[in-house]
Amino acid sequence: MIAFMKQLQHSVWSLPVAKVGTGVVAAIFVGAAAFGAIQLSGQAFDPSAFLDAGFNRQANPEYNTAYDIDHSEADGEANMQADQEETPQPEQPDLQQVDASSWSQNEGSGSSALSVVEGPASGGTVLGGEGGEGGTPSDNPLTGPVINGDGNGSGGDGTGEGQGGNGDGNQGGGDTPGPIPPTDPDPRPSLPDDMYGNVGWIETHPFPEAGIEPEPDENGAVSVSFAVYTEEYMLEDPDELGMERIYYGMYLDDWKLLCATYFYVTVNDTMYRLENYSDNFKIGAFPEVLTSDTLEVDFFFRLNVNDKWQTERVKYLVHPNKVIVEGWDGTSLKTRYPAVGQEVYLDDVFSSMLPAGTEPGMPLTWVFPGWTDNEGSSALSTTYLPPRKGRIELQPLPLAPVPPEFQVTYQWGNQALVGYTGTSPVCALPEGIQSIDLPFGRTVSAEVVRIPASLRYGAGALVASRAYEVDEGNTTFHMQDGMLFETESGALYGIPTNKETVVIPPGTPLIVFPENNHIKRIEVSDVIEPEYFEALHGAEIAVPADRYIEFLAAWGAHPGDPSNRLVADTGEEFDYVIRDGAAYTTDGSTLVEVLDGAKGTFFVPEGVQVVKEGAFAKCPRVDTVVLPQSVRVLERESLVSEGLTRVLLEGTTPPTVDAETFGTAEAHVRFATYDTYLRSWSEQLGTAAAETLLAADDFTTPTVNGYHLLSLAPRASDGTPNTAANETIILRAPADATQFAPDTLGDIAPTALGAGAFEGCTALSVVELPASVKVIGDDAFAGCTNLEAFFSASPDMIVIGVGSFANCDALRMAAFSAHEGQVADWNDLYSSGFRAFAPYESVGYDEGSPDRYTLIFETMCDDLRLVRGFGGVLLYGYATIYDQLVLLGATSDVGGVVSLEPGTAVIYFNVFKDCANLTSIDDASMADVEEIYDYAFARSGLTDIVISQKVFYMGTGVFESCRALEQVVFEEGLNDEGDLVGLDWVTEDMFVGCTKLTSVTFPSTVLWVDYGIFTNSAVRTVVFTSEEAPILTRPNPTFPFVFSENPPDDFKIELAGVAAGHRDDYIQSWKNSLIARPNGSELTPEEDLRATNLARALFGLPALEALPAPDPPTPLEAATAPEKSAASQEVAPLDEPTSPENPASLNTASGNNETVDPLAPTGVEEENDSTAQDVEPEKDPPERIEQTGKREE
């Protein structure tokens, strides 16, 4: 929020001032920080509806027309331009007027004399007391007190314009639910701490009671902004600031409302806080007792008595409850404002109620039962849910003695039961026990176990033989059918040991079966882990009959124990077995059902004679079924499935079919048997139906190099081959496949990868699909956990199925050459973390994206290609619009000294990350590199590298955790235009974790250095060679800059080359950043000394006890005086410009009068204790988008 405020402060408008002294007004905002500008003119300017969008404000159409207000709901801003001609002013608020000359803030709870307070609909006024005379008119439009109600008490009748005086205090009739407390139970609040109090770069001042007469700037403009914050818009904890919070049933007064609101006004960059009401800041009507779920109050503000009032309606967050947890002395231990349905936790204050001296592990002879709210339950659960709205006080119950059969100790904030010796049939745990912490294997056993409201943990150690009982106030557990359930999760923690039949409710996530149970039958409707049933012996596990096969596949016929038996809840007997993802009769003659996980091509095994109705109904991802010679009967709808498109029949004898057997699928038979099938099915279905259903296809299912294939060679009915429709589908790759290349299948050109073709091939690392593959089926590479590189050479079209790359966690690069892509499920692919490259100006790949910023495919490069070498594979692409060759990726086994392709200009994100065998990049091949993106070499085995002068940008963490890196050389030089070029920005985390790197020399082209670049590294010496000190950048303005968060003791900055002799300039430039102050800001003497010593320490200089006095200015005539001898020549002050033309102004070595050659190429400057006083103005670093724009575009 603070950063947001700082950002918005730069957008305050300043408009010319025609006349100052009257008409100064503020643009007012509620909630989030917002700012506007005003125009000062001879007449008061009244933006009363300014920025109303989104704040439930009532727009003033007269004002909107006059000042051309554009209410924008999109960004909460309004643009206004005052008309050049005179415009009528909107009317003042219709407020009551009384004399406020004797106003003073009330000491006690209640309204001040400057508030407008709404009373009840009838009866006496809410303030009570004796009635007064009716009010009289006043010239002041905003004075009080005013009570909008009939003064029907013993005072005046209130017939004047002041609407009556105080009544006798009797509560009037109305719709107020419930009784209103006779007095305000809440203490008077204090003004909350300034929300900017801990922000060093924002300074606030109390708004003067007399107001402000703003001074225009040199352009005649005054900027004024007004900001309002209520609890709803606070990012900080309101309680930490001491902010008052509004709740249902609360007694209100003007002081409480002020303490529940932050008001700030900024005038010409000076921020003021309104800390009290005054003649320039007042409050409108509000109820004395809040009996509504909403509250809106008008406030009125002006800069001074000459300005016009501005009205702002503030909407407050109304909490349904205020819950006060009291201690023994009645004081509050904690106060919470829970939302509807939100619990208040009491565990954290439980220990406050125990006898003094109670320590963890100490036995307790007395327990604290808890609190009561006097709403019903005698003791409350430690997770308290308010039963009604309003203010609730939780009062402690008296300590109770621990029954002798229970052993209780205090354990870190709760009262724990650690032992039980009782023998009673009923075990009633003492109220106040919060947890059960028995030794391993021990339980609390009884026929009936009664659980108090306080228990929250360890209920699994409670064993009941007949039933569990739970106090209705317990919000953690509940009882159902004598069993113990956890309320929130629905877990079943307790089943009575004598219970013989158990019905598990749907959705139960956890079941704890007791040992020595007597369960004979358990009914379940959810598939749970079969291990749960290991505690059962000889039990029937009954499941829904229509889902029997699903449970059989999950549990087998004997869940948990050989003596248990899976049965249908209807009593039907099933004789099924599960094999290879399908259910068959035990003799294997009938295919009953194919399970949901089946996909792609399903081979029905030889021996199956009958395919039952609905056999494929639950597997929509099966697209092809191959039926064996043995099949004789295909029942009605046996081959109907959402995704099934073709059925291949290998048999020469046509099976019996039904008109609805195939649904929408085609029946493919070999050409030699086509006529036989046509005759047989024409008799069963009719000739037209048979001709429509049948297709001639010389299909084969060969195996090549371990790859199972399906080859389709369609023919016309006259036998003519249709070669254009030939297909070769890879159905299944060998489980131990490591790579797939275009020549893996020899001369065979596959056209598609079937569903799950490579699924689970965990040794697969590189896949290069030939141009012939146009379809990648569902789950084709799912679970290929070591796949690092994928490339598709199809030039025109590629189809990517659902889950194709699911759980490919090691994938480092993927590229598609096709200029059109079809992604079956974009969201699924995106959520899997898959990212890839596609050609420039390609289409279709990201068609499912919700916006143009959320993308899977980067489309900046053409000519995508894999290059094998250096022990692995590299991916290159050509960025056409930038005319750059880009290295896009590399597999982790790339190693040694790598030579980049000639002309490589960009090393992309993460290219060599985790390449443990990489040692260096060939110097000559680095000569054309211009950009190195984030983490390009992170965690690699890189030992040394030369960064050429062409490299102007390096991203975040380029060398992060390169633990073998010993040398980095940064080159600089002149380009073709004669300009000095080299790296200009040392970006964040560049050398973090480089534990062998001991020194770094930066080129003189470096302009910016990021925070903490050497953290966790071994760097001890950093050499800068630029004449001007680089700017030190920080991730947060409140962070002091450090080169390393944990530098070695001998860490030191040295200056060489043209930087030698400029140490004092560096100290002056850096010192503000070292204490988290903006560059150029004025420091106090104490801050200046501390900052200077921090900077001196970086150069290995001793600390100063005091700053030296500044050198006296050089007399003007000294500039024309005759040149003195070297022995008598004076040294110019250090704050003069350093240049070859003014050699006397250069830093001197060891304080003597010898000048230092600014052009010396080598040499580290010696110690100089003088400290320059000038502060280098802070420079804005260049926008990184300019340096990485090629990628961003």
Secondary structure, 3 states (H helix, E strand, C coil): CHHHHHHHHCCCCCEECCCCCCCCCCEEEECCCCCCCCCCCCCCCCCCCCCCCCCCCCCCHHHHHHHCCEECCCCCCEECCCCCCCCCCCCCCCCCCCCCCCCCCCCCCCCCCCEEEECCCCCCCCCCCCCCCCCCCCCCCCCCCEEECCCCCCCCCCCCCCCCCCCCCCCCCCCCCCCCCCCCCCCCCCCCCCCCCCCCCCCEEECCCCCCCCCCCCCCEECEEEEEEEHHHCCCCHHHHCCCCEECCCECCHHHHHHCEEEEEEECCEEEECCCCECCEEECCCECECCCCCEEEEEEECCCCCCCCEEEEEEECEECEEEEEECCCCCEEEEECCCCCCCEECHHHHHHHCCCCCCCCCEECEECCCEECCCCCCCCCCEECCCCCEEEEEEECCCEECCCCEEEEEECCEEEEEEECCCCCEEECCCCCCEECCCCCCCEEEEEEEECCCCCECHHHEEEEEEEEECCCCCCEEEECCEEEECCCCCEEECCCCCCEEECCCCCCCECCCCCCCCCEEECCCCCCHHHHHHCCCCEEEECHHHHHHHHHHHCCCCCCCCCEEEECCCCCCCEEEECCEEEECCCCEEEEECCCCCEEEECCCCCCEECCCCCCCCCCEEEEEECCCCCEECCCCCCCCCCCEEEECCCCCCECCCCCCCCCEEEECHHHHHHHHHHHHHHHCHHHHHHHEEEECCECCEECCEEEEEECEECCCCCECHHHCEEEEEECCCCCCEECCCCCCCCCCCEECCCCCCCCCCCCEEEECCCCCEECCCCCCCCCCCCEEEECCCCEEEECCCCCCCCCCCCEEEECCCEEEECCHHHHHHCCCCEECCCCCECCCCCCCCCCCCCEECCCEEEEEEEECCEEEEEEEEHHHCEEEEEEECCCCCEEECCCCCEEEECCCCCCCCCCEEEECCHHHCCCCEECCCCCCCCCCCEEEECCCCCEECCCCCCCCCCCCEEEECCEECCCCCEECCCEECCCCCCCCCCCCEEECCCCCCEECCCCCCCCCCCEEEECCCCCCEECCCCCCCCCCCCCCCCCCCEEEECHHHCCCHHHHHHHHHHHHCCCCCCCCCCHHHHHHHHHHHHHHCCCCCCCCCCCCCCCCCHHHHCCCCCCCCCCCCCCCCCCCECCEHHHCCCHHHCCCCCCCCCCCCCCCCCCCCCCCCCCCCCCCCHHHHCHHHHC
